[in-house]
Amino acid sequence: MLECKVKAALLPDPIFPLIQLPAEYRSNRTTRRFDLDPGQSCDLTDAQGPGCVRHFWITAKSPQNLRIEITCDGGWPQVSMTLHQFFGVLLGKAPYRIESAPIKLMPLNGYNAYLPVPFQHSCRITLINKGAASTSVWSMVNWQEYDSTVTITPYRLHAHFSEEKPAEPLGSTLLGVVRGKGFVAGLFHAVKRLDYRDMVWHTGGDTWLIDGETDPHVLRGIGSEDVFGHSFGMYPEMSDWTGAPHVVGLNADCSEVVAYRFFGADSVSFNSSLSLRFGTRANDMESILYYYKEAGNDAPAVETPDRWTLSGPFECQTFDDFERAEFPEKPEDQWPSEWEWGGRPLTAVNTEPELTWVDFTRWFRRDASGNTGTQPAAVAAYAETVLQEDSDRQVTLCLGFDDWMKVWVNDEPVATIRHEKGFATSEIQVRLRRGENRLRLKLSNFDNVEWRCWAFSCVVL
């Protein structure tokens, strides 16, 4: 008689539906109470899979001195940071109430995480006492155990902490670069105001550069408060998905803010890579990025230039303005050493790409106020690089961008492309010669459906 193997029914996670887990399971709980001397560590759970941690709760006498590590299926921890950082308690503050769907802080210091933590073989959640005195900890870890024959979702929870103190006056702060396939589940972002030239959220918003290796596309925000679901300021209000649990002062008087944004049904997926940045003024910034990534998956190797020289910006209201030759089209020894634009002195920028991307707004922001002030529009700029070839060959330049782009190879114009309906990808066939080949791109920027995104991706096929 033939045996029929039935595939286990799957249910989407109620918070992050891209995580799908078996409908049948055994409920487990690991309950601990322990004391930690300075430098000592203890596991809240050391579970054997397949399984998934669905909720864990921690309270402690000195939580600010604890570090948390989460390691799934061996290897290096996917989460390694202070307990306060993981739970969104930032800027060195005492615990405050948080009422989001995946992270909840209850009085007095009840730390609750509902971020699913799937694992195939093992899951270890560890606390380490980094303080100078002993502390007491109480914990409960609720997890589901699945049939040993089940292969669960490949997604594994990661969390990344970043900070800049202070950030660049007119730059951007990197929340994270991820290589591989996965999705962003959410983030906390904190600002302590040091720069009083404008409000803390008038920094140019968020820029997501996605899948440059395989399918370049972007997401853009406006003001930072808009990313977190607020409008015309940040307020001490919270919901399942967006909120600001810590706010000092309102509107123009706001001097500190901690805000969160979680993505449930609108999780930001990526197939090969992702980079996320927020615009900055010269303020102290801290951020946490929560994401899920397929275990063992990495971005595919592609050929992309490893250095770029950026110059500009130049005013560009019309296509005739765009066609006008500017000094970067001359030999470099004829370039000015410095020029002024947008209320600030500028020079040529030599930079590495981020993955396959170059974002002009990292370097060329206006020194102006308002939520449209720092993010340039009606401008164009140049990016130049050298492609070194061992022999003559025909290649395809895969270029992702919005608005208008002009392309030169060895000072000869080879294409002018207009993406009038938003970000898109174009492929250009060019001939490269043995030795050095100079590739120059000119990209405009306007108020468009990606709201002033001024970035491009370049891959050589």
VEXDREN-2710 file (C-alpha; in Angstrom, 1 decimal):
% VEXDREN-2710
k/r/px/py/pz
1/MET/0.0/0.0/0.0
2/LEU/1.4/3.4/-1.0
3/GLU/2.1/5.9/1.8
4/CYS/1.1/9.5/1.3
5/LYS/3.1/12.2/3.1
6/VAL/0.9/15.1/3.9
7/LYS/2.5/18.6/3.9
8/ALA/1.9/20.4/7.3
9/ALA/-0.7/23.2/7.1
10/LEU/0.9/26.6/7.6
11/LEU/-0.5/29.7/9.3
12/PRO/0.8/33.2/8.8
13/ASP/2.2/35.0/11.8
14/PRO/-0.5/37.5/13.0
15/ILE/2.1/40.4/13.1
16/PHE/4.4/39.5/10.2
17/PRO/2.4/37.4/7.7
18/LEU/5.5/36.7/5.6
19/ILE/6.5/34.3/8.5
20/GLN/4.4/31.2/8.0
21/LEU/4.6/28.4/10.6
22/PRO/3.0/25.0/11.1
23/ALA/-0.6/25.0/12.5
24/GLU/0.1/22.0/14.7
25/TYR/2.6/22.3/17.6
26/ARG/3.4/21.5/21.2
27/SER/3.3/24.5/23.5
28/ASN/6.4/25.0/25.7
29/ARG/7.6/27.5/28.3
30/THR/11.0/28.0/29.8
31/THR/10.7/29.9/33.1
32/ARG/13.8/31.2/34.9
33/ARG/14.8/33.2/38.0
34/PHE/18.5/33.7/38.5
35/ASP/21.2/36.1/39.8
36/LEU/24.0/37.3/37.6
37/ASP/27.4/38.5/38.9
38/PRO/29.4/41.0/36.9
39/GLY/30.4/39.4/33.6
40/GLN/28.3/36.3/34.1
41/SER/25.8/35.1/31.6
42/CYS/22.8/32.8/31.6
43/ASP/20.5/31.3/29.0
44/LEU/16.8/32.2/29.2
45/THR/16.2/29.2/26.9
46/ASP/18.2/26.7/25.0
47/ALA/15.4/25.1/22.9
48/GLN/15.8/22.3/20.4
49/GLY/13.9/22.5/17.1
50/PRO/12.2/22.7/14.8
51/GLY/10.3/25.5/16.7
52/CYS/9.6/29.1/17.1
53/VAL/9.7/31.5/20.1
54/ARG/6.4/33.4/20.0
55/HIS/6.9/35.6/23.1
56/PHE/9.4/36.3/25.8
57/TRP/9.2/38.4/28.9
58/ILE/12.0/39.7/31.0
59/THR/12.3/41.8/34.1
60/ALA/15.4/42.6/36.1
61/LYS/16.6/44.8/38.9
62/SER/19.3/46.5/36.7
63/PRO/18.1/46.0/33.1
64/GLN/20.3/48.9/31.8
65/ASN/23.4/46.7/32.5
66/LEU/22.2/43.6/30.6
67/ARG/23.1/42.5/27.1
68/ILE/21.0/40.2/25.0
69/GLU/22.1/37.6/22.4
70/ILE/19.8/35.5/20.3
71/THR/21.4/32.6/18.3
72/CYS/19.4/30.4/16.0
73/ASP/20.8/27.2/14.5
74/GLY/24.4/27.8/15.8
75/GLY/27.1/30.2/14.6
76/TRP/27.3/33.9/15.5
77/PRO/24.3/35.5/17.2
78/GLN/21.8/37.2/14.9
79/VAL/21.1/39.6/17.7
80/SER/23.8/41.1/20.0
81/MET/23.1/44.4/21.8
82/THR/22.0/45.8/25.1
83/LEU/18.6/44.8/26.4
84/HIS/17.5/48.4/26.2
85/GLN/18.6/48.7/22.6
86/PHE/16.7/45.6/21.6
87/PHE/13.5/46.9/23.2
88/GLY/13.8/50.4/21.8
89/VAL/14.9/52.2/25.0
90/LEU/17.3/54.6/23.5
91/LEU/19.3/57.8/24.3
92/GLY/20.3/56.4/27.7
93/LYS/16.8/56.9/29.1
94/ALA/15.0/54.9/31.8
95/PRO/12.4/52.4/30.5
96/TYR/9.3/54.1/29.1
97/ARG/6.0/52.6/28.0
98/ILE/5.9/51.1/24.5
99/GLU/2.7/49.9/23.0
100/SER/3.6/48.4/19.6
101/ALA/2.4/45.0/18.3
102/PRO/5.8/43.3/18.5
103/ILE/7.5/45.2/21.3
104/LYS/5.7/46.1/24.6
105/LEU/7.2/47.7/27.7
106/MET/5.0/47.5/30.7
107/PRO/5.4/49.1/34.2
108/LEU/7.7/49.1/35.9
109/ASN/10.2/47.3/33.6
110/GLY/8.3/44.4/32.0
111/TYR/10.1/43.8/28.6
112/ASN/7.8/41.8/26.2
113/ALA/8.8/40.7/22.7
114/TYR/6.3/39.2/20.2
115/LEU/8.8/39.1/17.3
116/PRO/8.6/35.5/16.1
117/VAL/12.0/33.7/16.4
118/PRO/11.9/30.7/14.1
119/PHE/14.6/28.0/14.3
120/GLN/15.2/24.7/12.6
121/HIS/17.7/23.1/15.0
122/SER/18.2/25.3/18.1
123/CYS/17.5/28.6/19.7
124/ARG/19.5/30.2/22.5
125/ILE/18.5/33.5/24.2
126/THR/21.2/34.7/26.5
127/LEU/21.6/37.6/29.0
128/ILE/25.0/38.9/30.0
129/ASN/25.6/41.2/33.0
130/LYS/27.8/44.0/31.8
131/GLY/27.4/46.0/35.1
132/ALA/29.7/46.4/38.0
133/ALA/27.2/44.8/40.5
134/SER/25.1/41.7/40.7
135/THR/21.6/41.7/39.4
136/SER/18.5/39.5/39.6
137/VAL/16.5/38.4/36.5
138/TRP/13.1/36.8/36.0
139/SER/12.0/35.5/32.6
140/MET/9.5/33.4/30.6
141/VAL/10.0/32.2/27.1
142/ASN/7.0/30.8/25.3
143/TRP/7.8/28.7/22.3
144/GLN/6.2/26.2/19.9
145/GLU/7.8/22.8/19.1
146/TYR/7.0/21.3/15.7
147/ASP/7.1/17.8/14.4
148/SER/10.8/16.7/13.9
149/THR/10.1/16.0/10.1
150/VAL/9.0/19.6/9.4
151/THR/11.2/22.0/7.6
152/ILE/10.2/25.5/8.8
153/THR/10.5/28.9/7.2
154/PRO/14.1/29.9/6.2
155/TYR/13.6/33.4/7.7
156/ARG/15.7/34.2/10.8
157/LEU/15.3/37.2/13.0
158/HIS/18.1/39.8/13.0
159/ALA/18.4/43.1/14.8
160/HIS/21.1/45.8/14.2
161/PHE/21.9/48.8/16.3
162/SER/23.6/51.9/14.8
163/GLU/24.5/55.4/16.1
164/GLU/26.1/58.6/15.1
165/LYS/27.0/61.2/17.7
166/PRO/26.8/63.7/16.2
167/ALA/25.6/62.9/12.7
168/GLU/26.7/64.9/9.7
169/PRO/25.1/68.4/9.6
170/LEU/23.7/67.8/6.1
171/GLY/24.2/64.1/5.4
172/SER/22.6/60.8/6.1
173/THR/22.8/58.1/8.8
174/LEU/23.0/54.4/7.8
175/LEU/20.4/52.2/9.7
176/GLY/21.6/49.1/7.9
177/VAL/22.9/47.2/4.9
178/VAL/21.6/43.7/4.4
179/ARG/22.8/41.2/1.8
180/GLY/20.6/38.3/0.8
181/LYS/16.8/37.7/0.7
182/GLY/14.5/38.8/3.4
183/PHE/12.2/41.6/4.7
184/VAL/12.3/44.5/7.1
185/ALA/10.0/44.1/10.1
186/GLY/10.5/47.5/11.7
187/LEU/12.7/50.0/13.3
188/PHE/13.2/52.5/16.2
189/HIS/14.8/55.8/15.5
190/ALA/16.0/58.3/18.1
191/VAL/17.2/61.9/17.9
192/LYS/18.7/64.1/20.5
193/ARG/18.7/67.7/19.2
194/LEU/22.0/69.5/19.1
195/ASP/21.4/71.4/15.8
196/TYR/18.8/74.1/16.3
197/ARG/18.8/75.5/12.8
198/ASP/15.6/73.5/12.1
199/MET/13.2/71.0/13.7
200/VAL/14.6/67.5/14.4
201/TRP/12.5/65.8/11.6
202/HIS/13.4/68.2/8.8
203/THR/16.3/66.1/7.6
204/GLY/15.2/64.7/4.2
205/GLY/13.4/61.6/5.4
206/ASP/14.2/57.9/4.6
207/THR/15.7/56.4/1.5
208/TRP/15.5/52.6/0.8
209/LEU/17.7/51.3/-2.0
210/ILE/16.6/47.7/-2.9
211/ASP/17.9/44.8/-5.0
212/GLY/20.5/46.7/-7.0
213/GLU/22.0/43.4/-8.1
214/THR/18.8/41.9/-9.5
215/ASP/15.9/44.4/-9.8
216/PRO/16.8/47.9/-8.7
217/HIS/14.0/49.9/-7.0
218/VAL/13.6/52.5/-4.3
219/LEU/11.3/53.8/-1.5
220/ARG/11.4/57.4/-0.3
221/GLY/9.8/59.3/2.5
222/ILE/9.4/63.1/3.0
223/GLY/9.9/64.4/6.6
224/SER/11.1/62.0/9.3
225/GLU/7.8/62.4/11.3
226/ASP/5.8/61.1/8.2
227/VAL/7.7/57.8/8.3
228/PHE/6.4/57.2/11.8
229/GLY/2.8/58.0/10.9
230/HIS/2.7/61.5/12.6
231/SER/2.1/64.8/10.8
232/PHE/3.5/68.3/11.4
233/GLY/5.5/67.1/14.3
234/MET/6.0/64.2/16.7
235/TYR/3.6/63.5/19.5
236/PRO/3.7/61.1/22.5
237/GLU/1.1/58.8/20.9
238/MET/1.4/55.1/20.1
239/SER/-0.3/52.4/18.0
240/ASP/0.4/48.8/17.0
241/TRP/2.5/49.9/14.0
242/THR/3.7/53.5/14.6
243/GLY/4.3/55.7/17.6
244/ALA/6.6/57.9/19.6
245/PRO/7.0/56.6/23.2
246/HIS/9.5/59.3/24.2
247/VAL/9.1/63.0/23.2
248/VAL/10.5/66.0/25.0
249/GLY/8.9/69.2/23.8
250/LEU/6.5/69.7/20.9
251/ASN/6.9/71.1/17.4
252/ALA/9.7/73.6/17.2
253/ASP/10.5/73.0/20.9
254/CYS/11.1/69.3/20.4
255/SER/14.6/68.4/21.7
256/GLU/14.4/64.6/22.0
257/VAL/12.3/61.9/20.3
258/VAL/12.2/58.1/20.1
259/ALA/9.8/56.8/17.4
260/TYR/9.0/53.4/16.0
261/ARG/7.6/52.0/12.8
262/PHE/6.7/48.3/12.3
263/PHE/5.8/46.8/9.0
264/GLY/3.2/44.0/9.2
265/ALA/1.2/43.5/6.0
266/ASP/3.4/46.1/4.4
267/SER/6.8/44.5/5.3
268/VAL/9.5/45.8/3.0
269/SER/10.8/42.8/1.1
270/PHE/14.1/42.4/-0.7
271/ASN/15.5/39.6/-2.9
272/SER/19.2/40.4/-3.0
273/SER/20.0/43.4/-0.8
274/LEU/18.8/46.5/0.9
275/SER/20.3/49.7/2.2
276/LEU/18.3/52.1/4.5
277/ARG/19.4/55.7/5.4
278/PHE/17.8/58.7/7.1
279/GLY/18.7/62.2/6.4
280/THR/20.6/64.0/9.2
281/ARG/21.4/67.3/10.8
282/ALA/24.2/67.6/13.4
283/ASN/22.2/65.7/16.1
284/ASP/22.9/62.6/18.1
285/MET/21.1/59.6/16.5
286/GLU/20.5/56.0/17.5
287/SER/18.5/53.4/15.6
288/ILE/17.5/49.8/15.7
289/LEU/16.6/47.9/12.5
290/TYR/14.7/44.6/12.8
291/TYR/14.7/42.3/9.8
292/TYR/14.3/38.7/8.8
293/LYS/16.8/37.1/6.4
294/GLU/17.0/33.7/4.8
295/ALA/19.6/31.7/6.5
296/GLY/22.7/31.2/4.4
297/ASN/21.5/33.5/1.6
298/ASP/23.7/36.3/0.3
299/ALA/23.6/38.9/-2.4
300/PRO/24.8/37.5/-5.8
301/ALA/28.2/38.7/-7.0
302/VAL/27.9/41.3/-9.7
303/GLU/30.3/43.6/-11.4
304/THR/29.9/47.2/-10.3
305/PRO/32.4/50.1/-10.2
306/ASP/34.3/50.3/-6.9
307/ARG/34.9/54.1/-6.8
308/TRP/33.0/57.1/-8.1
309/THR/33.9/60.9/-8.3
310/LEU/30.8/63.0/-7.7
311/SER/30.5/66.7/-8.7
312/GLY/27.7/69.3/-8.7
313/PRO/24.9/70.1/-8.2
314/PHE/23.8/72.3/-11.1
315/GLU/20.5/74.0/-11.4
316/CYS/18.3/72.1/-13.8
317/GLN/14.7/73.4/-14.4
318/THR/14.3/72.2/-18.0
319/PHE/15.7/69.7/-20.4
320/ASP/17.7/72.4/-22.1
321/ASP/19.3/73.1/-18.7
322/PHE/20.1/69.4/-18.4
323/GLU/21.7/69.3/-21.9
324/ARG/24.0/72.3/-20.9
325/ALA/27.6/71.2/-20.5
326/GLU/29.0/71.9/-17.0
327/PHE/32.6/71.8/-15.8
328/PRO/32.7/68.0/-15.1
329/GLU/32.6/67.4/-18.8
330/LYS/36.0/69.1/-19.1
331/PRO/39.4/67.5/-18.1
332/GLU/39.7/67.3/-14.3
333/ASP/42.7/69.7/-14.3
334/GLN/40.2/72.4/-15.4
335/TRP/37.7/71.8/-12.6
336/PRO/37.5/74.4/-9.8
337/SER/38.9/73.3/-6.5
338/GLU/35.7/74.5/-4.7
339/TRP/32.3/75.9/-5.6
340/GLU/29.2/77.1/-3.7
341/TRP/25.7/75.7/-4.0
342/GLY/22.7/75.6/-1.7
343/GLY/24.2/77.9/0.9
344/ARG/27.4/75.8/1.4
345/PRO/30.8/75.3/-0.1
346/LEU/31.3/72.0/-2.0
347/THR/34.2/70.1/-3.6
348/ALA/34.4/66.9/-5.7
349/VAL/33.5/63.8/-3.6
350/ASN/35.5/60.5/-4.0
351/THR/33.4/57.7/-2.6
352/GLU/32.7/54.0/-2.7
353/PRO/29.2/52.8/-3.8
354/GLU/26.9/51.3/-1.3
355/LEU/26.2/47.8/-2.7
356/THR/25.6/48.9/-6.4
357/TRP/24.2/52.3/-5.5
358/VAL/25.3/56.0/-5.5
359/ASP/23.0/58.5/-3.7
360/PHE/23.8/62.1/-4.5
361/THR/21.8/63.3/-1.5
362/ARG/24.4/61.8/0.9
363/TRP/26.7/64.6/-0.2
364/PHE/24.7/67.3/-1.9
365/ARG/21.9/68.6/0.5
366/ARG/20.8/72.2/0.7
367/ASP/21.4/74.1/3.8
368/ALA/17.8/75.3/4.1
369/SER/14.9/74.8/6.5
370/GLY/11.6/73.0/6.1
371/ASN/10.7/69.5/5.1
372/THR/11.6/70.2/1.5
373/GLY/14.7/72.3/2.4
374/THR/17.5/69.9/2.6
375/GLN/16.3/67.5/-0.2
376/PRO/17.4/69.0/-3.5
377/ALA/15.1/69.3/-6.5
378/ALA/15.5/70.9/-10.0
379/VAL/19.2/70.0/-10.0
380/ALA/21.6/67.7/-11.8
381/ALA/25.0/66.2/-10.8
382/TYR/27.7/64.0/-12.3
383/ALA/29.3/60.7/-11.3
384/GLU/32.5/59.4/-13.0
385/THR/34.4/56.2/-12.6
386/VAL/37.1/54.2/-14.4
387/LEU/36.4/50.7/-15.8
388/GLN/39.7/48.7/-16.1
389/GLU/39.6/46.1/-18.9
390/ASP/42.0/43.3/-19.8
391/SER/40.7/43.2/-23.4
392/ASP/38.2/44.8/-25.7
393/ARG/34.7/43.7/-25.0
394/GLN/31.0/44.5/-25.4
395/VAL/29.1/45.0/-22.2
396/THR/25.7/46.0/-21.0
397/LEU/25.3/48.8/-18.5
398/CYS/22.3/48.1/-16.3
399/LEU/21.2/51.5/-14.8
400/GLY/18.4/52.0/-12.4
401/PHE/17.3/55.6/-11.8
402/ASP/14.4/58.1/-12.1
403/ASP/14.2/61.4/-14.1
404/TRP/16.9/62.0/-16.8
405/MET/20.3/60.4/-17.3
406/LYS/23.1/61.0/-19.8
407/VAL/25.9/58.5/-20.3
408/TRP/29.4/59.0/-21.7
409/VAL/32.1/56.4/-22.3
410/ASN/35.6/57.7/-22.9
411/ASP/34.1/61.3/-23.3
412/GLU/31.8/60.1/-26.1
413/PRO/28.0/60.4/-25.4
414/VAL/26.3/57.0/-25.8
415/ALA/22.8/57.5/-24.4
416/THR/20.3/60.0/-23.0
417/ILE/17.4/58.4/-21.2
418/ARG/14.3/59.9/-19.7
419/HIS/12.4/58.0/-17.0
420/GLU/9.4/60.3/-16.9
421/LYS/7.1/58.0/-14.8
422/GLY/9.4/57.3/-11.9
423/PHE/12.2/54.9/-11.1
424/ALA/13.0/52.3/-13.8
425/THR/15.9/50.3/-15.2
426/SER/17.5/50.8/-18.6
427/GLU/20.1/48.6/-20.3
428/ILE/22.7/50.2/-22.6
429/GLN/25.1/48.3/-24.9
430/VAL/28.6/49.9/-24.9
431/ARG/32.0/48.9/-26.3
432/LEU/34.9/49.0/-23.8
433/ARG/38.5/49.0/-24.9
434/ARG/41.5/47.3/-23.3
435/GLY/42.9/49.4/-20.4
436/GLU/41.1/52.3/-18.8
437/ASN/37.6/53.4/-19.8
438/ARG/36.0/56.5/-18.3
439/LEU/32.3/56.2/-17.6
440/ARG/30.5/59.4/-16.8
441/LEU/26.8/59.7/-15.8
442/LYS/24.7/62.8/-15.4
443/LEU/21.5/62.5/-13.3
444/SER/18.8/65.1/-12.8
445/ASN/16.4/65.3/-9.8
446/PHE/12.9/66.6/-9.6
447/ASP/9.7/66.4/-7.5
448/ASN/8.6/62.9/-8.6
449/VAL/6.7/59.9/-7.5
450/GLU/9.7/58.8/-5.4
451/TRP/9.8/62.3/-3.9
452/ARG/13.2/63.6/-4.9
453/CYS/15.1/60.3/-4.9
454/TRP/18.5/61.2/-6.4
455/ALA/20.2/57.8/-6.5
456/PHE/21.2/55.3/-9.2
457/SER/22.3/51.7/-9.4
458/CYS/25.0/50.6/-11.9
459/VAL/25.8/47.0/-12.8
460/VAL/28.1/45.9/-15.7
461/LEU/26.8/42.8/-17.4
END
